[in-house]
């Protein structure tokens, strides 16, 4: 079962404020004209407003649209409530993003359940336990791919089931680009090999897909996926933790930029420690208003990254060594080569510093982000704001 919340951020704001219900609203990175729309409401989508519109474009299409800045903590709270509801039906729940999840009913003990009835019950519980504005699409099928396909057939508030009885009819009413995982590059590859429709894709043989179209095992995976066989139930381990920020106020002042960089490193460091991991590599990227950019990765064989200021020390050096005074428009910083936190390694790291870092984290966990912070981060309340990436929920704690 694939469950997808409709217009997630916007619907949550409508639930929180009755004055927004039934009206076109959009959540944007900022409320300024050039900011990007992240989540239009169902009402806004009816005007043709899509993710990626600028605020100015959305207002031109719909002058009465309400533009709101993201309230990330509110969205995390609702996401956790959403996942806990799904966990009442199966212990095998995989959050795929902030607004969608897979519920696996392949356990033989669950085979007698009526999934259509459960889907309707989940929709009802979302409305009664979270709020009437929270709608979702439910898709049911024999694998994750077809369940996601079913969840996208009748938005908003739909419930669809794909079985062997209606599989071909479903493909008949789709285009190649409607297939999850097929982008323009894949579409061109399929077209070159005489495949122009999902039905032609479905009817293609394993040798053709594997040896001629994709020239790899990917061809077999598509053959199986299209027929409802499971090929996607792989949970890849987290490879890195990063934070990217497009500067609200572009700057060439090194001191001001270093404060923003420190705040970004603190966000990455907090996420690293909350996942009980250490890192041995850092990544830094800086983009300028003249469209040039600098990026570099560095690994450390004999040291670990645990505290935010150690991450900052390395990132700041990479930034300083190449900075020439040009105006910066974007920063990205991250850490990689992750491994589980090892108490013995941390003892070598610096016991007193480790205790201080953990004490600060506990205070900020209890009273709010950046209640305790370094002096360098003063006056950065409007910079490096908290954001939720739709597809990154691996670090979420559901306890």
Secondary structure by P-SEA (a helix, b strand, c coil): cbbbbccaaaaaaaaaccccccbbbbbccccccccccccccaaaaaacccccccaaaaaaacccbbbbccaaaaaaaaaaaaaaaaaaccccccccccccbbbbcccccccccaaaaaaaaaaaaaaaaccccccbbbbbcccaaaaaaaaaccccbbbbbbccccaaaaaaaccccccccccaaaaaaaaaaccccaaaaaacccccccccccccaaaaaaaaaaaccccccccccccccccccccccccccaaaaaaaaaaaaaaaaaaaaaacccccbbbbbbbccccccccbbbbbcccccccaaaaaaaaaaaaaacccccccccccccccccccccaaaaaaacaaaaaaaaaaaaaaacccccccccccccccccccccccccccccccccc
